[in-house]
Amino acid sequence: MIPVEPVKVLKALADVNRLHILKLLGRGEQCACVLLENLALSQPTLSHHMKILCDAGLVASRKEGKWIYYTRQARALDEIAAYLQALGQEVPPDAPAADCHCRE
């Protein structure tokens, strides 16, 4: 299973703050104010990170009043994990590429 945009997802995961956010969201839905209390980030910086995570499909958001609530998307994480696992599978060393014409 290939994620819709693996590069976008991997770029979103390539930041320590965003990984921390995903870990915090592992506890369940969190309000932005709760995330701010647990991170050494300003509100605009948190918003920037949340936009990247949402655009990558790793987090979903909903607005209630003046607050935004975020939820981690487990399916997206499962998809990228399966994609990475498939990349790590060994291919026999004598297997030519499917489009290789050098042995004809």
Secondary structure, DSSP 8 states (H G I E B T S, - for coil): ---SSHHHHHHHHSSHHHHHHHHHHTTS-EEHHHHHHHSS--HHHHHHHHHHHHHTTSEEEEEETTEEEEEE-HHHHHHHHHHHHHHTS---TT---TT--TT-
